[in-house]
Amino acid sequence: MKTLIVYGTRYGATAGTSEEIEKVLQGEGFDVKVVNAKEEKIKDIFPYDLIVVGSGIQMCKWTGESEDF
């Protein structure tokens, strides 16, 4: 299953969490791509069977990049 993990992070913790999720999914046979929404823009989600979006939270708000995605 082709999987996309898109995350936004302020201090790096969400990046580490995304990488851990990637390892678990790869161990289950998933084809996983991890993207920092601040560094790379995803133009097409159609190739993916599963999309996971995560974000750091500050004052009950996601990062802008994750929200924009």
N, C-alpha and C positions, 0 to 999 in steps of 0.2 A: 504494500500500500504506500503510495507516494504521499509524504507528509511535509507540511510547511509549519515551522514554528517561527512566529514573528513576535519580537519583544521590544519593549521600551524600558530603559533603565536610567536611573539618575546616578547611582553610585556603584553599579556593577553586580549587585546581588541577583538581579533578575537574569543577567547573562549566565551566571553560574547555575541557576535553577534551570534555565532553558537547556543548557548543555547536559545536565543530569537527566532531564526528560528525554533528550535526544539519545543518550546511551541506553536508557531503558527500552525505548521504542526500537532502536537498532537491534538490540538483543532479542526482540520479538520478531525480527525480520522486516521491519519497516524501512523504507528508503526515505531518509530524513534530511531536510535542508533547514538550517537555523539562520535567521536573519535579524540583525539589529535594525529596527525600523528607522533609526536616526542616520544610519550609514548607507542603507540600501533601500531603494523603493521597489516594491513588487508591482509590476504592471498587469500581470495576468495570474489569476488564481485557478483557472480552469484545469491546468495539468495535475492539480492536487486532489487527492481523495479525502484528506483530513487536514484541517487547518486549526492550529492552536495559537491563540493570541494572549500574550501576557504583558504585565506592566508592573513597575514599581508603583506604590501608592503613597502619596503625600497629601495630607489634609483631605482625605477621601477622594482624591482625584488621580486618574491614570496619567501617564506621561502623554504629552500632546501627540507624539508620533504614533503611539498605539491607538489612541482615539481616532486619529486621522485615517489609519489603516482600516 
